[in-house]
Amino acid sequence: MVHLRFERGTLSLDGHVENLKGVLWDARSSSFRAAAHRFRSIAEACEANGVAVSGDLRERWPRLPRSSAALGLRPYQEQALAAWNAGGQRGLVVLPTGAGKTRIATAAIMETGLPAAILCPTRVLASAWVADLEARLGERVGCVGDGKHVVARITVFTFESAYRHMDRLGDGFGLLVVDEVHHFGGGFRLEALESCAAIARMGLTATAPERRTEAAATLDDLVGPVVFEMSFGELVGEHLAPLTMMRRRVELDPYERAIYAEKTRLFQEMRRAFFRTNRGADYAALVKSISGVVGGARVLRDHADAMELAAFPRAKRRIVAELLEAHRGDRTIVFTAYAENAYRVARDNLVPVIAAETSARERESILTKFREGTLRAIASARVLNEGVDVPDANVAIIVAGTLGPREYVQRIGRVLRPARDKHALVYELVTDATSDERHALVRGRHAPQTSH
């Protein structure tokens, strides 16, 4: 017999626990303990060895399954759900932005019938999940985060609220859905996942970590391996909107070029010297090295200033204005690398900004007007990268980006949600002979195969 209790995000165990994987002696409490996410493997190991479990958390999660037929899953969504089920109801579903990952997760919630916790990175996304689930499930959905603390059978958490509260609530959910699950691959605040005892786990992302990396191993342990994956190229034109991509190249003017050269000179000299003697080192090691020398902090600040200049020079400001005027009849999202640049676009062109500090009421007002067509353009730095449902957006202007291929894929996906007679158009603005051009070269390797 094994006696099990959920305590502060962990499992406290008594009895025949010596050979159970992940169970360790905790001298502070004089008891055996395991992280709550180990519950399934511990319960299954006990069952396999004929050991009874007292305090089985599964008894708290009565299943109320129902058909998901009303969701009208597309064939590839049905395949994704089937692959997740075949994988023991654990694993990652990797699909481009706009391909309906939320609908797949909703089907999993309905068909498993388990109490479910849904984790998402932002307040904006949490609000969207609550509204979508209530509409599809026909029941009240709880929300912990964005100033709310309502726990229900189906509850949406922001990552931050899950980190703060899952140690108390983690025994209440049999299914864990993690939207934009790649965020946890870096090891940040993993307690949000470790403190939840759910036996079924689904991770959603457009860009999974590369296989055989530490990030992939972390997600495999906490959520599961990749069980289903499809790319932009497999979906664009049939299940996602047809797409045209156009790259517009610009140059710094003479004054900007002089500033850029001066701001980057010392950084480039130190960079060359560092890599001559530290072959195989990474960028983080370079920054650490520079920050440790006299005057290094100033060098890094100057370099950051130069990157910001390259991201949004005067030529890009003019092109953004021209494109917004040319697409007055479309619904356009302007993506910038920095929040201050989004506000500059807003001031130049009299369009609203959605930023991290935008209140929930103002954010929803802007998005509602955008969906209704009374507002034709929005500027954003990063808030709209992930998960916000703006299906009518058909033009994206990618002014700049500094977060790499994942950000690039997410931004393109904002305009790919299918709609009748829709054709998506993405402009990418690139500043020649600068850090902005180097970022664009890296991003370009991950562009949809249909681009030109």
VEXDREN-2710 file (C-alpha; in Angstrom, 1 decimal):
% VEXDREN-2710
k/r/px/py/pz
1/MET/0.0/0.0/0.0
2/VAL/1.2/3.5/-0.9
3/HIS/-0.4/6.5/0.9
4/LEU/-0.4/9.6/-1.2
5/ARG/-1.2/13.3/-0.4
6/PHE/-0.9/16.4/-2.5
7/GLU/1.0/19.1/-0.5
8/ARG/2.2/22.5/-1.9
9/GLY/2.8/21.2/-5.4
10/THR/4.4/18.0/-4.4
11/LEU/3.3/14.5/-3.5
12/SER/3.9/13.2/0.0
13/LEU/4.2/9.4/0.1
14/ASP/4.2/6.7/2.7
15/GLY/4.5/2.9/2.3
16/HIS/6.3/0.9/-0.4
17/VAL/7.9/3.8/-2.3
18/GLU/11.6/2.8/-2.4
19/ASN/11.7/1.8/-6.0
20/LEU/9.4/4.5/-7.4
21/LYS/11.1/6.7/-10.0
22/GLY/11.3/10.4/-9.0
23/VAL/10.5/9.8/-5.3
24/LEU/13.1/11.2/-2.9
25/TRP/13.6/11.4/0.8
26/ASP/12.9/15.0/2.1
27/ALA/14.8/15.4/5.4
28/ARG/13.0/18.7/6.2
29/SER/9.6/17.0/6.4
30/SER/10.9/13.6/7.2
31/SER/8.9/12.1/4.3
32/PHE/9.2/10.7/0.8
33/ARG/8.3/13.3/-1.8
34/ALA/7.9/13.7/-5.6
35/ALA/7.0/16.6/-7.8
36/ALA/3.2/16.5/-8.5
37/HIS/3.7/15.9/-12.2
38/ARG/5.1/12.5/-11.4
39/PHE/1.7/11.4/-10.1
40/ARG/0.8/9.4/-13.3
41/SER/4.0/7.5/-13.5
42/ILE/3.9/6.7/-9.8
43/ALA/0.2/5.5/-10.0
44/GLU/0.9/3.4/-13.0
45/ALA/4.1/1.9/-11.4
46/CYS/2.0/0.9/-8.3
47/GLU/-0.7/-0.6/-10.5
48/ALA/1.9/-2.6/-12.5
49/ASN/3.3/-4.0/-9.3
50/GLY/0.0/-4.8/-7.7
51/VAL/0.4/-2.1/-5.0
52/ALA/-2.8/-0.3/-3.9
53/VAL/-2.8/3.5/-3.7
54/SER/-4.6/5.4/-1.0
55/GLY/-5.4/9.0/-1.8
56/ASP/-5.5/8.4/-5.6
57/LEU/-6.0/11.8/-7.1
58/ARG/-7.9/10.3/-10.1
59/GLU/-10.8/9.8/-7.8
60/ARG/-11.2/13.6/-7.6
61/TRP/-11.5/13.9/-11.4
62/PRO/-14.8/12.3/-12.4
63/ARG/-14.8/12.1/-16.2
64/LEU/-17.7/13.8/-18.1
65/PRO/-16.8/13.0/-21.7
66/ARG/-18.8/14.3/-24.7
67/SER/-18.6/14.3/-28.4
68/SER/-16.4/16.9/-30.1
69/ALA/-18.2/16.5/-33.5
70/ALA/-19.8/19.9/-33.2
71/LEU/-16.4/21.5/-33.4
72/GLY/-16.1/20.4/-37.0
73/LEU/-12.4/19.4/-36.8
74/ARG/-10.5/19.5/-40.1
75/PRO/-8.8/16.2/-41.2
76/TYR/-5.4/17.3/-39.9
77/GLN/-6.9/18.4/-36.6
78/GLU/-8.5/15.0/-36.2
79/GLN/-5.1/13.4/-37.0
80/ALA/-3.4/15.6/-34.4
81/LEU/-6.0/14.6/-31.7
82/ALA/-5.7/10.9/-32.7
83/ALA/-1.9/11.1/-32.5
84/TRP/-2.1/12.6/-29.0
85/ASN/-4.5/9.9/-27.8
86/ALA/-2.2/7.2/-29.3
87/GLY/0.7/8.8/-27.4
88/GLY/-1.1/8.1/-24.1
89/GLN/-2.7/11.6/-24.0
90/ARG/0.7/13.2/-23.5
91/GLY/2.7/15.3/-26.0
92/LEU/3.1/18.3/-28.1
93/VAL/1.0/19.3/-31.1
94/VAL/3.1/21.5/-33.5
95/LEU/1.1/23.5/-36.0
96/PRO/1.5/27.0/-37.6
97/THR/-0.3/30.0/-36.1
98/GLY/-3.8/30.1/-37.5
99/ALA/-4.1/26.3/-37.9
100/GLY/-6.6/25.9/-35.1
101/LYS/-4.5/24.4/-32.2
102/THR/-7.1/25.8/-29.7
103/ARG/-9.8/23.8/-31.4
104/ILE/-7.8/20.6/-31.0
105/ALA/-7.3/21.3/-27.3
106/THR/-11.0/22.0/-26.9
107/ALA/-11.7/18.6/-28.5
108/ALA/-9.3/17.0/-26.0
109/ILE/-11.1/18.7/-23.1
110/MET/-14.5/17.5/-24.4
111/GLU/-13.5/14.0/-25.2
112/THR/-11.5/13.2/-22.1
113/GLY/-14.1/14.8/-19.9
114/LEU/-11.5/15.7/-17.3
115/PRO/-11.3/18.9/-15.2
116/ALA/-8.8/21.0/-17.2
117/ALA/-6.2/23.7/-16.5
118/ILE/-5.2/25.8/-19.6
119/LEU/-2.0/27.7/-19.3
120/CYS/-1.1/30.6/-21.6
121/PRO/1.6/33.3/-21.6
122/THR/-0.4/36.5/-21.6
123/ARG/-3.5/38.2/-20.2
124/VAL/-4.6/38.8/-23.8
125/LEU/-4.4/35.2/-24.6
126/ALA/-6.1/34.1/-21.3
127/SER/-9.1/36.4/-22.1
128/ALA/-9.3/34.9/-25.6
129/TRP/-9.2/31.3/-24.3
130/VAL/-12.0/32.0/-21.7
131/ALA/-14.3/33.5/-24.3
132/ASP/-13.7/30.8/-26.8
133/LEU/-14.1/27.9/-24.3
134/GLU/-17.3/29.4/-22.9
135/ALA/-18.8/29.7/-26.3
136/ARG/-17.9/26.2/-27.4
137/LEU/-18.5/24.3/-24.1
138/GLY/-21.6/26.2/-22.9
139/GLU/-20.4/26.5/-19.3
140/ARG/-18.6/28.9/-17.1
141/VAL/-14.9/28.9/-17.4
142/GLY/-12.7/30.0/-14.6
143/CYS/-9.8/32.4/-14.9
144/VAL/-6.8/32.9/-12.6
145/GLY/-4.8/35.9/-13.8
146/ASP/-5.5/39.3/-15.4
147/GLY/-6.9/40.5/-12.1
148/LYS/-9.3/37.6/-11.7
149/HIS/-9.3/34.6/-9.4
150/VAL/-12.2/32.3/-10.3
151/VAL/-11.5/28.6/-10.2
152/ALA/-13.9/26.3/-12.1
153/ARG/-13.9/22.8/-13.5
154/ILE/-12.3/24.3/-16.6
155/THR/-9.9/27.1/-15.6
156/VAL/-7.5/29.3/-17.6
157/PHE/-4.3/30.5/-16.1
158/THR/-1.6/32.9/-17.2
159/PHE/1.8/31.4/-16.9
160/GLU/2.5/33.9/-14.1
161/SER/-0.7/33.0/-12.1
162/ALA/0.0/29.3/-12.6
163/TYR/3.5/29.8/-11.2
164/ARG/2.0/31.5/-8.1
165/HIS/-1.0/29.3/-7.5
166/MET/-0.6/25.9/-9.0
167/ASP/1.1/24.6/-5.8
168/ARG/-2.3/25.0/-4.1
169/LEU/-4.6/24.1/-7.1
170/GLY/-2.6/21.5/-8.9
171/ASP/-4.5/18.5/-7.6
172/GLY/-7.8/19.8/-9.0
173/PHE/-7.1/19.1/-12.7
174/GLY/-6.8/15.9/-14.6
175/LEU/-5.9/17.5/-18.0
176/LEU/-3.2/20.2/-18.5
177/VAL/-3.1/22.2/-21.7
178/VAL/-0.1/24.5/-22.2
179/ASP/-0.4/27.0/-25.0
180/GLU/2.8/28.4/-26.5
181/VAL/4.5/25.6/-24.6
182/HIS/7.9/26.4/-26.0
183/HIS/8.3/29.1/-23.4
184/PHE/9.0/26.4/-20.8
185/GLY/11.8/24.8/-22.8
186/GLY/14.2/27.4/-21.4
187/GLY/13.6/26.2/-17.9
188/PHE/11.9/29.3/-16.7
189/ARG/9.4/28.9/-13.8
190/LEU/8.9/25.2/-14.5
191/GLU/7.1/24.9/-11.1
192/ALA/3.9/25.9/-13.0
193/LEU/4.0/22.5/-14.7
194/GLU/5.7/20.5/-12.0
195/SER/3.1/21.5/-9.4
196/CYS/0.2/20.2/-11.5
197/ALA/-0.7/16.5/-11.0
198/ALA/-2.7/16.1/-14.3
199/ILE/-2.4/12.7/-15.9
200/ALA/-3.2/14.0/-19.4
201/ARG/-1.0/16.8/-20.9
202/MET/-1.1/18.6/-24.2
203/GLY/1.4/21.3/-25.3
204/LEU/0.6/23.6/-28.2
205/THR/3.2/25.5/-30.2
206/ALA/4.1/26.7/-33.7
207/THR/7.8/26.0/-33.2
208/ALA/8.9/23.1/-31.0
209/PRO/12.5/22.9/-29.7
210/GLU/15.0/21.0/-31.8
211/ARG/15.2/17.4/-31.0
212/ARG/17.9/16.1/-28.7
213/THR/18.3/19.5/-27.0
214/GLU/17.9/20.3/-23.4
215/ALA/14.7/22.2/-24.1
216/ALA/13.2/19.2/-25.9
217/ALA/14.1/17.0/-23.0
218/THR/12.5/19.4/-20.5
219/LEU/9.2/19.5/-22.4
220/ASP/9.3/15.7/-22.9
221/ASP/9.5/15.2/-19.2
222/LEU/6.8/17.8/-18.2
223/VAL/4.4/17.5/-21.1
224/GLY/5.5/14.9/-23.5
225/PRO/7.3/14.5/-26.9
226/VAL/6.1/15.9/-30.2
227/VAL/3.2/13.6/-31.3
228/PHE/2.0/15.6/-34.3
229/GLU/3.6/18.2/-36.6
230/MET/2.7/20.0/-39.8
231/SER/4.4/23.0/-41.5
232/PHE/3.2/26.2/-43.2
233/GLY/4.0/24.7/-46.6
234/GLU/1.6/21.7/-46.0
235/LEU/-1.3/23.9/-45.0
236/VAL/-1.0/27.3/-46.8
237/GLY/-3.5/27.6/-49.6
238/GLU/-5.8/24.7/-48.5
239/HIS/-6.3/25.0/-44.8
240/LEU/-4.7/28.4/-44.3
241/ALA/-5.1/31.5/-46.4
242/PRO/-3.0/31.7/-49.6
243/LEU/0.1/33.8/-48.9
244/THR/2.3/36.3/-50.7
245/MET/5.5/37.6/-49.0
246/MET/7.3/40.7/-50.2
247/ARG/10.7/42.0/-48.8
248/ARG/11.4/45.7/-49.0
249/ARG/15.0/46.7/-48.5
250/VAL/16.0/50.1/-47.1
251/GLU/19.2/51.9/-46.3
252/LEU/20.3/54.1/-43.5
253/ASP/20.7/57.8/-44.5
254/PRO/24.2/59.3/-44.2
255/TYR/23.5/60.7/-40.7
256/GLU/22.1/57.4/-39.4
257/ARG/24.9/55.4/-41.0
258/ALA/27.5/57.6/-39.2
259/ILE/25.8/57.0/-35.9
260/TYR/25.4/53.3/-36.5
261/ALA/29.1/52.9/-37.4
262/GLU/30.2/54.8/-34.3
263/LYS/27.8/52.9/-32.0
264/THR/28.9/49.5/-33.2
265/ARG/32.7/50.1/-33.7
266/LEU/33.9/49.0/-30.3
267/PHE/31.5/46.2/-30.0
268/GLN/32.6/44.7/-33.3
269/GLU/36.3/45.1/-32.4
270/MET/35.7/43.3/-29.1
271/ARG/33.6/40.7/-30.8
272/ARG/36.3/39.8/-33.3
273/ALA/39.0/39.6/-30.6
274/PHE/36.7/37.4/-28.4
275/PHE/36.0/34.8/-31.0
276/ARG/39.6/34.6/-32.2
277/THR/40.5/33.2/-28.7
278/ASN/37.2/31.6/-27.8
279/ARG/36.2/29.5/-30.8
280/GLY/32.9/27.8/-30.3
281/ALA/31.6/30.2/-27.7
282/ASP/28.1/31.6/-28.0
283/TYR/26.7/35.2/-28.0
284/ALA/25.8/35.0/-24.3
285/ALA/29.4/34.3/-23.5
286/LEU/30.5/37.3/-25.6
287/VAL/28.1/39.6/-23.8
288/LYS/29.3/38.3/-20.4
289/SER/32.9/38.9/-21.4
290/ILE/32.3/42.5/-22.6
291/SER/30.2/43.4/-19.5
292/GLY/33.1/42.3/-17.4
293/VAL/35.7/44.8/-18.7
294/VAL/36.0/48.5/-17.9
295/GLY/33.7/50.4/-20.1
296/GLY/31.9/47.3/-21.3
297/ALA/28.5/48.3/-20.1
298/ARG/28.7/51.5/-22.3
299/VAL/29.8/49.3/-25.3
300/LEU/26.7/47.1/-24.8
301/ARG/24.4/50.1/-24.5
302/ASP/25.8/51.7/-27.6
303/HIS/25.4/48.4/-29.5
304/ALA/21.7/48.1/-28.3
305/ASP/21.1/51.7/-29.5
306/ALA/22.6/50.8/-32.9
307/MET/20.3/47.7/-33.2
308/GLU/17.3/49.9/-32.4
309/LEU/18.3/52.4/-35.0
310/ALA/18.7/49.7/-37.6
311/ALA/15.3/48.3/-36.7
312/PHE/13.4/51.5/-37.4
313/PRO/15.3/54.1/-39.4
314/ARG/13.6/57.0/-41.2
315/ALA/13.2/55.0/-44.4
316/LYS/11.2/52.4/-42.7
317/ARG/8.9/55.0/-41.1
318/ARG/8.2/56.4/-44.6
319/ILE/7.5/52.9/-46.1
320/VAL/5.1/52.0/-43.2
321/ALA/3.2/55.2/-43.9
322/GLU/3.0/54.4/-47.6
323/LEU/1.9/50.8/-47.0
324/LEU/-0.8/51.8/-44.5
325/GLU/-2.1/54.3/-47.0
326/ALA/-2.0/51.8/-49.9
327/HIS/-3.9/49.2/-47.7
328/ARG/-6.6/51.5/-46.2
329/GLY/-9.2/49.0/-47.4
330/ASP/-7.5/46.1/-45.7
331/ARG/-7.0/45.1/-42.1
332/THR/-3.3/45.5/-41.2
333/ILE/-1.1/44.6/-38.3
334/VAL/2.2/46.5/-38.0
335/PHE/4.8/44.5/-36.0
336/THR/7.8/46.3/-34.6
337/ALA/10.8/45.1/-32.6
338/TYR/10.5/47.6/-29.8
339/ALA/7.4/49.1/-28.0
340/GLU/8.6/52.7/-28.5
341/ASN/8.6/52.0/-32.3
342/ALA/5.0/50.8/-32.2
343/TYR/4.0/54.0/-30.5
344/ARG/5.9/56.0/-33.1
345/VAL/4.0/54.2/-35.9
346/ALA/0.8/55.1/-34.0
347/ARG/1.7/58.8/-33.7
348/ASP/2.8/59.0/-37.4
349/ASN/-0.3/57.2/-38.7
350/LEU/-3.0/57.7/-36.1
351/VAL/-3.5/54.0/-35.4
352/PRO/-3.9/52.4/-32.0
353/VAL/-1.3/50.4/-30.2
354/ILE/-1.7/47.2/-28.3
355/ALA/1.2/46.9/-25.8
356/ALA/1.9/45.0/-22.6
357/GLU/0.5/47.9/-20.5
358/THR/-2.7/48.2/-22.5
359/SER/-5.7/47.6/-20.2
360/ALA/-7.9/44.6/-20.8
361/ARG/-10.9/46.9/-21.5
362/GLU/-9.0/49.0/-24.0
363/ARG/-7.4/46.0/-25.7
364/GLU/-10.8/44.3/-26.2
365/SER/-12.3/47.6/-27.5
366/ILE/-9.5/47.9/-30.1
367/LEU/-9.7/44.2/-31.2
368/THR/-13.5/44.4/-31.4
369/LYS/-13.4/47.5/-33.7
370/PHE/-10.7/45.8/-35.8
371/ARG/-12.8/42.7/-36.2
372/GLU/-15.9/44.8/-37.1
373/GLY/-13.9/46.8/-39.7
374/THR/-14.3/50.2/-38.1
375/LEU/-10.6/50.1/-37.3
376/ARG/-8.3/49.1/-40.2
377/ALA/-4.8/48.9/-38.6
378/ILE/-3.1/48.1/-35.3
379/ALA/0.5/48.5/-34.2
380/SER/2.2/46.1/-31.8
381/ALA/5.6/45.2/-30.6
382/ARG/5.2/41.6/-29.2
383/VAL/1.8/41.4/-27.6
384/LEU/0.1/40.2/-30.8
385/ASN/2.8/37.6/-31.6
386/GLU/1.0/34.8/-29.8
387/GLY/-2.5/33.5/-29.8
388/VAL/-4.7/36.6/-30.2
389/ASP/-7.6/35.8/-32.6
390/VAL/-7.7/38.4/-35.4
391/PRO/-9.0/36.2/-38.3
392/ASP/-9.9/39.2/-40.5
393/ALA/-6.3/40.6/-40.6
394/ASN/-5.0/40.0/-44.1
395/VAL/-1.9/42.3/-44.2
396/ALA/1.1/42.2/-41.9
397/ILE/4.0/44.7/-42.0
398/ILE/7.0/43.2/-40.2
399/VAL/9.0/46.3/-39.5
400/ALA/11.6/44.4/-37.5
401/GLY/12.1/41.5/-35.1
402/THR/14.8/40.5/-32.6
403/LEU/13.5/37.3/-31.1
404/GLY/14.4/35.1/-34.1
405/PRO/12.6/32.5/-36.2
406/ARG/9.8/31.7/-33.7
407/GLU/8.7/35.3/-33.5
408/TYR/8.8/35.5/-37.3
409/VAL/6.6/32.4/-37.8
410/GLN/4.1/33.6/-35.2
411/ARG/3.8/37.0/-36.9
412/ILE/3.2/35.6/-40.3
413/GLY/0.6/33.3/-38.8
414/ARG/-1.4/36.3/-37.6
415/VAL/-2.7/36.8/-41.1
416/LEU/-3.1/33.2/-42.2
417/ARG/-6.3/32.3/-40.5
418/PRO/-8.6/31.2/-43.3
419/ALA/-11.6/33.3/-44.4
420/ARG/-13.6/33.4/-47.6
421/ASP/-11.8/35.0/-50.6
422/LYS/-8.9/35.9/-48.3
423/HIS/-5.3/36.2/-49.6
424/ALA/-2.7/37.1/-47.0
425/LEU/0.1/39.6/-47.7
426/VAL/3.2/40.0/-45.6
427/TYR/5.7/42.8/-46.0
428/GLU/9.1/42.4/-44.4
429/LEU/11.2/45.5/-44.1
430/VAL/15.0/45.0/-43.9
431/THR/17.8/47.6/-43.3
432/ASP/20.8/46.7/-45.5
433/ALA/24.3/46.3/-44.0
434/THR/23.1/46.3/-40.4
435/SER/22.2/43.8/-37.6
436/ASP/18.7/44.0/-39.0
437/GLU/19.8/42.4/-42.2
438/ARG/21.5/39.6/-40.3
439/HIS/18.4/38.9/-38.3
440/ALA/16.4/38.8/-41.5
441/LEU/18.8/36.2/-43.0
442/VAL/18.2/33.9/-40.0
443/ARG/14.5/34.4/-40.1
444/GLY/14.3/33.8/-43.8
445/ARG/15.3/30.1/-43.4
446/HIS/12.0/29.6/-41.6
447/ALA/9.8/31.4/-44.1
448/PRO/6.9/29.4/-45.6
449/GLN/7.9/27.6/-48.8
450/THR/5.2/29.4/-50.7
451/SER/6.9/32.8/-50.2
452/HIS/8.6/34.8/-52.9
END
